[in-house]
Each structure stands twice: as structure tokens, then as C-alpha cells.
Amino acid sequence: MNIRTKKIVAREFIYLIGATIILLILFLGYLFLHNRNQTAHSELEKRIETTKDSLSQTQLLWAELYEKNIYTDSYSDFKSKYNDVENQKFLYQQLQNIDIYTNSLSDFRLKYFKSDLANEDIYALYKDENGWIPIEAFEELLTNPEVVERLYERFVETGYSGTYSDFQKLIFVTENPVSESEIKREYEKIQKLKEELNENNNSPFSKSIGRDQFLMLTIFICSILFLFRYIFYGVTWSIKQIRE
């Protein structure tokens, strides 16, 4: 092998090593940014859930409707008005018509008025076993732990999979005593966090790099360092030959 050939081989080997190093740096850099993106994604989701947990679903619904000028009265009026089942159904129809809530009525009531829905179910179960009883008398019975435990057992028999503690929370829903201004402030905080989360999801680093993407990256780098360079050399040589 003459000196010229050795130099060509050495030069191409250096280009090959250079391409490998560049590819490795780009891959590791993307992996680092992707992991950082995923960490930020998880933190945003936790912050959203933590903020949501400080409010009830009913409070969040009122804040959303108030913010969109769909319901402009106070939260206490909202809660009082929609304690009535028929009003809940009417609200559900309204929200369906403007695409705010598109699931079923039972899902809607379970999400925003789950205490009402659960109490209807346990009231029906109690009447099936013990005969008709006025709702006021039934509510008085719920102060008896033995009655609540029995109703929990019946709920489990009908498919309920939550714990006894979950069942108690379901039928004895309590809300944090927060002001309307606090509800609005927490809702706005959730919306801002959701916007950040959406930006995070739209980031080019939100998805992990797959085999096809890695192959395309390799082809791109090799094309720049080898194919295009050879084309440039070929064109340069051809022009030189024509001029000679």
C-alpha cells in the first residue's frame, strides 16, 4: 500500500470515528433531554393532582363554569341548586350540548355528585332488604356504624371494590372549607399547570427515540460526512477534468 492510499484510508477512518462520536453525542444528548422532559412531565402531573385534591370535583366544576360565564352565581347557590337530581340532569344536558362533558349521565353524577348517587343506591338497597322507609329516617340510620357496615357489605356484593374507608368517604363527602376566591385561584393554578403540561407534551423531546429514528439519524450523519462529501469531490474532479 503506497503512501497516498494509506493517507486516504487514514482520513476515511478519522471521518468514520468522527461520525460515530457525533452520533453518540447526539443520541446521549437527546436521551438526556428526553429524561429531563419526562421528569418535568411527572412533576407537573403530580402538582396538578395535588392541587385538584385540595378541592372537590363540584368546586372544580363550579370554577370552570364560572370562568366560562356559564354559571355566574355563587358556589353556595350552585351547590344548593344542584343538590336536586332533576337539576343535575338539566346541567348535564347543558354541558353535553356545549361539549364540556360528553360521558354518560351516571358518570357525570358519579364524578361531580357522587355522594347523591351513592346514597340513592344504598337507600335502594336498604329498602329492598327492609321495606320502604322515609329518606329522613334513612339518613338518621346512617349515623349508626352497624348500619353503615352492613350497607358496605351489600355494596361489595353488588360489585363495589373499594375499602370500607373509601365507602365512608363516598357517602359522607366533605369539602374543604375554602372561599370562592380560593376556589378560583386554585382552578387558575390548575389551568396554568395544564398549559405547561401541554407544552411539555408538544416538546420534540417528549417521545423516546426509536430504532427507525436512530437509523434515520445515522443515515443523515453518514450522508453529510461521506455521501455528500464524495459527491462534492466528484463534481470538483469533473469540473477540473473539463477545464483541462
C-alpha positions in Angstrom: 0.0 0.0 0.0 1.6 3.3 -1.1 1.7 6.5 1.0 -1.2 8.1 -0.9 -3.5 5.1 -0.3 -2.5 5.0 3.4 -3.4 8.6 3.8 -6.8 8.1 2.1 -7.6 5.1 4.4 -6.4 7.0 7.5 -8.5 10.1 6.6 -11.6 8.0 6.0 -11.1 6.2 9.3 -10.9 9.5 11.1 -14.2 10.6 9.4 -15.7 7.3 10.5 -14.6 7.8 14.1 -15.8 11.4 13.9 -19.3 10.3 12.6 -19.5 7.7 15.4 -18.7 10.3 18.1 -21.1 12.8 16.7 -23.9 10.2 16.5 -23.1 9.1 20.1 -23.2 12.7 21.4 -26.5 13.4 19.6 -28.0 10.2 20.9 -26.9 10.7 24.5 -27.9 14.4 24.3 -31.4 13.5 23.1 -31.7 10.8 25.8 -30.7 13.3 28.5 -33.2 15.9 27.3 -35.9 13.2 26.9 -35.4 12.0 30.5 -35.5 15.6 31.8 -38.7 16.2 29.8 -40.2 13.0 31.4 -39.2 14.1 34.9 -40.8 17.5 34.3 -43.9 15.8 32.9 -44.3 13.6 36.0 -43.7 16.6 38.3 -46.4 18.6 36.5 -48.9 15.8 36.7 -48.2 15.4 40.5 -48.7 19.2 41.0 -52.0 19.1 39.1 -53.3 16.2 41.1 -52.1 17.7 44.4 -53.9 21.0 43.5 -57.0 19.1 42.4 -57.1 17.2 45.7 -57.4 20.5 47.6 -60.8 21.0 46.0 -63.8 18.8 45.4 -65.0 17.9 41.9 -68.1 20.0 42.5 -65.9 23.0 43.4 -63.8 22.5 40.3 -66.9 22.2 38.1 -68.3 25.5 39.5 -64.9 27.2 38.9 -64.8 26.0 35.3 -68.4 27.1 34.6 -67.9 30.4 36.3 -64.7 31.1 34.4 -66.5 30.4 31.1 -69.5 32.5 32.2 -71.9 29.6 32.0 -72.8 29.9 35.7 -72.2 33.3 37.4 -73.9 32.8 40.8 -72.0 32.0 44.0 -70.7 28.5 44.8 -73.1 28.1 47.7 -76.0 28.8 45.3 -74.6 26.4 42.8 -74.2 23.6 45.4 -77.7 24.2 46.8 -79.3 24.3 43.3 -77.7 21.1 42.1 -78.4 19.1 45.1 -81.6 18.3 43.3 -81.4 15.3 40.9 -83.5 16.9 38.2 -81.3 20.0 38.2 -78.3 17.8 37.9 -79.8 16.1 34.8 -80.5 19.6 33.3 -77.0 20.7 34.0 -75.7 17.5 32.4 -77.7 18.2 29.2 -76.3 21.8 29.1 -72.7 20.6 29.4 -73.3 17.9 26.8 -74.7 20.5 24.3 -71.5 22.6 24.6 -69.1 19.6 24.7 -67.8 20.2 28.2 -68.9 16.8 29.4 -69.6 14.0 26.9 -69.8 10.8 29.0 -73.0 9.3 30.4 -75.3 10.9 32.9 -74.4 8.3 35.5 -70.7 9.0 35.0 -71.4 12.7 35.3 -73.3 12.3 38.6 -70.7 9.9 39.9 -67.9 12.3 39.2 -69.5 15.6 40.4 -72.3 14.5 42.7 -71.1 11.0 43.8 -72.5 11.4 47.3 -76.0 11.9 46.0 -75.7 9.0 43.6 -74.2 6.6 46.2 -76.8 7.5 48.7 -79.5 6.8 46.2 -78.0 3.3 45.6 -77.6 2.4 49.3 -81.1 3.8 50.0 -82.5 1.5 47.3 -80.5 -1.5 48.7 -81.8 -0.8 52.2 -85.4 -0.6 51.0 -85.0 -3.9 49.1 -84.0 -5.7 52.3 -86.0 -3.9 54.9 -89.0 -2.3 53.1 -89.9 1.3 52.5 -88.6 3.9 54.9 -88.7 7.7 54.7 -85.5 9.3 53.4 -85.2 11.4 56.6 -85.3 8.2 58.7 -82.8 6.5 56.5 -80.4 9.4 56.8 -80.7 9.1 60.6 -79.9 5.4 60.4 -76.6 6.3 58.7 -75.4 7.6 62.0 -75.3 4.0 63.2 -71.9 2.4 62.3 -73.5 -1.1 62.2 -76.0 0.0 59.5 -73.2 1.6 57.5 -71.1 -1.6 57.8 -74.0 -3.7 56.6 -74.6 -1.4 53.7 -70.9 -1.6 52.8 -71.1 -5.4 52.7 -74.1 -5.2 50.4 -72.3 -2.7 48.2 -69.4 -5.1 47.9 -71.8 -7.9 47.0 -73.1 -5.8 44.1 -69.6 -5.2 42.7 -68.1 -2.4 44.8 -64.3 -2.9 45.1 -63.4 0.0 47.4 -62.4 -0.3 51.0 -64.7 0.5 54.0 -62.9 3.8 54.4 -63.5 4.6 50.7 -67.1 3.7 51.2 -67.4 6.1 54.1 -65.8 8.9 52.1 -68.2 8.1 49.3 -71.4 8.5 51.3 -70.1 11.1 53.7 -68.5 13.5 51.3 -66.9 16.6 53.0 -65.4 19.6 51.3 -62.5 21.7 52.4 -63.9 25.0 53.8 -62.4 27.3 51.2 -63.7 30.7 50.0 -64.8 31.3 46.4 -61.7 33.3 45.7 -59.6 30.4 46.8 -61.5 28.0 44.6 -61.0 30.4 41.6 -57.3 30.8 42.5 -56.7 27.1 42.7 -58.6 26.5 39.5 -56.5 29.1 37.7 -53.3 27.4 39.0 -54.5 24.0 37.6 -55.2 25.6 34.2 -51.7 27.1 34.1 -50.2 23.8 35.1 -52.2 22.1 32.3 -50.9 24.6 29.8 -47.3 23.8 30.9 -48.1 20.1 30.6 -49.4 20.6 27.1 -46.3 22.4 26.1 -44.3 19.6 27.7 -46.2 17.1 25.6 -45.6 19.0 22.4 -41.9 19.2 23.0 -39.7 17.4 20.4 -38.1 15.6 23.4 -41.4 14.2 24.7 -41.1 10.9 22.8 -38.3 8.4 23.2 -36.1 7.8 20.1 -36.9 4.5 18.4 -35.0 2.2 16.2 -36.3 3.8 13.0 -35.4 7.4 14.2 -32.0 6.2 15.3 -31.4 4.7 11.8 -32.5 7.9 10.1 -30.2 9.9 12.3 -27.3 7.6 11.4 -28.1 7.8 7.7 -28.3 11.6 7.9 -24.9 11.9 9.6 -23.2 9.4 7.3 -24.7 11.2 4.3 -23.2 14.5 5.4 -19.8 13.1 6.2 -19.4 10.6 3.4 -22.0 10.7 0.6 -22.2 14.4 0.1 -18.5 14.8 0.5 -17.9 12.2 -2.2 -20.4 13.9 -4.5 -18.6 17.2 -3.8 -15.2 15.6 -4.6 -16.7 14.0 -7.8 -18.1 17.3 -9.0 -14.9 19.1 -8.3 -12.8 16.5 -10.1 -15.2 16.5 -13.1 -15.0 20.3 -13.4 -11.2 20.1 -13.2 -11.1 17.5 -16.0 -13.3 19.5 -18.2 -11.2 22.6 -17.8 -8.0 20.6 -18.6 
